[in-house]
Amino acid sequence: MFRRAFWFTTGAAAGVWATTKVNRKLRKLQPDSLAAQAVDKAVESGHRLRQFALDVRTGMADREEQLHDALGLGETGDVRELPAPRSRTVLEPQYRHTRTTGQARLTGPTGNEDH
């Protein structure tokens, strides 16, 4: 008799638990609940984006301050002179004779013909 009562109680408890879980899941899948969840996610994403933008601004200000210090651009107005820009030479293409045709062809940096 005790075993039957135990298993009956266990079955009833499992049924109540399963019914509660199913009802909760169904309520979450109703259109009103889905809309509320979407709004919550959008608001949360907005807060995260705003925090990211604030972090980027803070990082930019810190980096700008570091660059000002490195370049000697202080608030006193004293400016160090920057080094002169380096001149850049234009690389001319290299032409070589090929043995088979005798024509001049453009070759790449490895000497292989570019097609």
Secondary structure, 3 states (H helix, E strand, C coil): CHHHHHHHHHHHHHHHHHHHHHHHHHHHCCHHHHHHHHHHHHHHHHHHHHHHHHHHHHHHHHHHHHHHHHHCCCCCCCCCCCCCCCCCCCCCCCEEECCCCCCEEEECCCCCECC
